[in-house]
């Protein structure tokens, strides 16, 4: 079974500093997608960044970047120049599709606080 | 970006009654929709995956007779909680994807269900 684990229930970062959120996953598949989603207090899910497993290059979106280590099944999110608006719950997610399987599974989440 | 509208945003029902939650893709055709349940400060737990025109695939431990999912069209999926009990109180979120290979999932605003 596919599982996604986030080992940091809570993290804190000073404004303008950098923080890294960890995520590991377990799968026997070779083709899949990985995502980081942000859930602010409104509870609306917002896509932060995505990574295709077949791509070796790490994805980057402005202040957000990932460190994708396929062999280690690790997918961490780095937030640079943290802003107050980055405070939210962050979920790592894994998507598999193919044949009869089509799932989007979320990790346990990391609550990020940004200190002014 | 694509918009997914979920209705109602909040609902209170009496024990033993049924409640229906709608999830609509407003500007695209959703071939797949996911339904999640989220407890306070916890992750999104995948309940089921529904593909248009076919029966939903339920995750292990989710009662299909309790949580009825209908994906009758490419723009509408419904989740009906039957014979609701207080333990069914939770936050329910739907998510929609265009096509099997499309990577991005779009989320509804969620429904807060309270069973009294």
Contacts between the chains, C-beta under 8 A, distances in Angstrom:
chain1	res1	chain2	res2	distance
A	33	B	103	4.9
A	35	B	103	8.0
A	42	B	109	7.9
A	43	B	38	7.8
A	43	B	91	6.7
A	43	B	93	7.8
A	43	B	109	7.5
A	43	B	110	5.1
A	44	B	107	6.8
A	44	B	109	5.7
A	44	B	110	7.4
A	45	B	44	7.9
A	45	B	93	7.0
A	45	B	95	7.5
A	45	B	107	3.9
A	47	B	104	6.2
A	47	B	105	7.8
A	50	B	103	5.8
A	50	B	104	7.0
A	52	B	103	7.2
A	89	B	41	7.8
A	91	B	43	6.5
A	91	B	44	6.9
A	95	B	103	6.8
A	95	B	105	7.4
A	97	B	100	5.5
A	97	B	101	7.1
A	100	B	57	7.6
A	102	B	32	5.7
A	102	B	49	5.6
A	102	B	51	7.3
A	102	B	57	7.9
A	102	B	100	6.7
A	103	B	34	7.7
A	103	B	46	6.4
A	103	B	49	6.2
A	104	B	34	5.5
A	104	B	46	7.0
A	104	B	95	6.6
A	104	B	97	7.7
A	104	B	105	5.5
A	105	B	46	5.9
A	106	B	36	7.7
A	106	B	43	5.0
A	106	B	44	4.5
A	106	B	45	7.9
A	106	B	46	7.5
A	107	B	43	6.4
A	108	B	42	7.6
A	108	B	43	5.0
A	109	B	41	7.9
A	109	B	42	7.2
A	109	B	43	5.1
A	111	B	41	7.4
